[in-house]
Amino acid sequence: MRVASLTPSNTEIVTALGLAHTLVGVDDHTDDPQAAHAARLGPDLSIDVDRLAALRPDLVLTSLSVPGMERVVEAVERASLPHLTLDPVTLADVTRDLHTVGAALGVPDRADALARDFERDLAAWRVHAPTPPRVLVEWWPKPVIGAARDSWITDLLAGLGAQNALAHLPVRSAPLTPEALRDLQLDLLVLSWCGARKLRPEVAHARGLGVPVACIHERYLGRPGPNLREGARLIAQALGVPA
């Protein structure tokens, strides 16, 4: 089996299933060391489809979780390449995708075990507080863009006993004015900037919100795959759950 993965989250599912050796091509944002041998195909929104086709993949794993990826999926379809497109919104969708990819790659038993471990580990980090802490996961700082209701973040926080401060907004993510950000009355702000080389808590502290700020790399929160387990642990730690 020759597999190409066009987003880091899909790559991380493949490697978690023990199938890193099947990867022949990945997007430029993939940083999983197990995929270091695979050809680079360009940024996730600008995949070189001609180079992808030249790799003769048996399966291309595409995604719609990144805005704009629909154009890449359409290009893959025009090239008549066999592909599987994932578009998770909830944690249940992420678990389903583990099973779907595992079945497509011929390792359903491994996928079942991975899904069980995923759900067990997420359940292990629960905050016990009189009221659910209000948490915002920030995808970008200028303007502030946060994870809203239609994001796996909502379920992840609920499973921790916390609350997504933007759960009232029926979109995947939302921009916030400084006034709207203050009105959220946060208990914790989590910086998980997508595509940023460095997280800078001083930028958040300069807003004068007076709330704790946690820095968690996007690989643990912004990618709908098995690494969300570590993201949950890190948020729980920031909320005071002992390591």
N, C-alpha and C positions, 0 to 999 in steps of 0.2 A: 504494500500500500504506500502510495506517494501522496503526502498531504501538504497543502499550502494553507496557511492561516493568515488572515488579513487584519487581525486585531490582537493585541496582547492578551486579552481575556480568553480568546479561543485557544491561543498558543498554550496558555497556562492550564487549560483543561486537558489538552493533549498530553502535556508533560506529566500532569498529575495522574493521568491514566497509565503512565509508564511507557508512552509511545513516542518519546522525543525522537527516536531514530527514524520515524516515518516522515518527519518534517523535511521538506525539500525547499520551502520558501516561506518567509514571514515578512510582515511589515517592518518598517524601520523603527517603530516605537517599541517593539518587543525587546524586553531586556532580560528575559529568562535565560540564565546561563546554559540551560540544557538545550536551547535552540541556537546556540552560537554557530553551529555548523551550517545552518540553513541559509540559502541565498536571500539577500535583502531586496525587497520589491518596491520600496518607496514608502512614504508616509501613508497612514491608513486612509486618508482622503484623496491621495494621488497615487494609487497603485499602478505600476507599470504592467498593464494587462498583457501586452505582447511578451514581456519577459516571463510573466506568470504562465502563459500558455506554453512557452518554450520548455518549461520544466515538466510538462506532461503529467500534471497532477491527476490522481484518481479521484481526489475530493478536495474542493476548496471550501474552507470554513469562512464564511462572511458574516457580517453583523450589521444590525441597524441601531445598535445602542449608541453609536456616535453620530450626531447630527451631520448629514451630508453623505453618509455612507451609502445611501440609496443609489447614488450615481455610480459608485463602484460596483454595487450588486448588479445594476443594469448592464454595465460594461462586461462583467463576467458572464452574464446571460447571453449577451450578443456574441461573445466568443465561444458559446456553446460548451462551456466548461462545467463538469459535474460539480454541483455546489450544494451546501447546506447553509441556510441563513438563520442566525439566531437573533432574537429580539426580546430579551428578558426585561421585564418591568418589576416583577415581584421576586421575593426570595424563592417562592415556589417555582417560578419560571426558571430561575438559576438551577435549582435542583433538577427540574425536568430536562434542562439542557445537558446536564452531566449524563443523564441516561441516554438522551438522544445522540450525543456525540459518541458515547461508548458503544451504543448499538451500531452506529454507522461505521465505526472502526473495528467492529468485530470483537469487542471486549465487554459485553454487557455485565458480566459478573464483577469485573473491576469497577465499572461505573456504579453498580449497586453498592459496593463497599465504600466507594468514594462518597456517594450521596449520604449514606448512613453516617459516616465520619463527619461530613460537613454539617449535617443537622445536629448531631450530638455535640460537636464543638461549639456551634452557635448557641445552643441551649445552656452551655456551661457558664456563660458570662452574664449573669443577671444582676441588675442593680436593685437593691431593696431600699426603697425610699418612700416616705409618706405620700409624696406626689411625684408623678413622672417628671424627671428633669427635662427641660426644654433644650433641645440641641439643634444647632444648625451645622450642616456639613457644607462648606464653602468650596465650590468648584473653581471659582476665579475671583480675584480681588478687585479689579477695576474694569467695569463696574462689578460690584459684588454679585455673584451668581450662586445660588444655593440649590441643593437637591430639594425638590418639591414632592407632592404626594405620589406621583406616578414614577417612583424610583424605588429600587431595592433598598435604598437607605431607610425608607419609611418602615419597612418590615424589620430590617436589621435593628433599628432603634427600639421598635415596639418589643422585639424579642429580648432586648436588654432591660426592659422596664422603663425605657425613656420615651420621649416624644419628639417626632420631627416637627420643628417649629414652623415649617412650611407645609404641613400636612393638609392645610385648608385650601391649598392652591392645586387645582386639578390639571397639573402639567408635570413634565419630567424635571424641569428646572426653571428657576425664575430669577430675573434681575431684581435688585433691591436698592432703593434710594437710602441714603444715610438715615433719613427719618424713619423709613419702614424698618430698617435694621434695628434701630433703637427700640421701636415699638414691639419687637418680638419678645422682649424680656427674657433673654437667654440665660440658661444656667451653664452652658458650655458652647464655645465656638470651635469647630474642628476645621482646620485648614487642610484641604486635600486638593490642591490646585492641579488641574489636568495639564500635562505637558510642561509644567514648570521645573526647572532644574534645581531650584532651591525654594524651600518654604520659609517665609520671613514673618515670624510672629510679631515683630515690632510694627509691621504694617497694620495688623489687626489691633494691637494695643493702642496705636495712635488714634484710633477712632473714638476712644474714650468710652467704650461700653462698660468697662469695669467688670468683665467676666473672664473666667479662665479660658485660655487658648491652647488647644492641642494641635500638634503638627503630625499628620499621618500621611505618608506617601500615597499617591493615587493608586499604586499597585494593590493596596489593601482595601480601598473603598470605591475607587472609580472604575474597577474592572469586575464585571459580574461573573465571577468564577470562584474557585476554591480558596483564593487568597482573602476572600471576605471574612474568613474565620479569624485571621490575624487582625483585620480591621476592627472586628467586634471586640476582640480582646483588648486592643489598644484604647478604644473608646471607653470600655468598662473601666479600665485602669485610670483613665482621665477623670472618670466619675467617682473614683474612690474605691473600686472593687480591688481587694488585694491581689497581687500577681500570683 
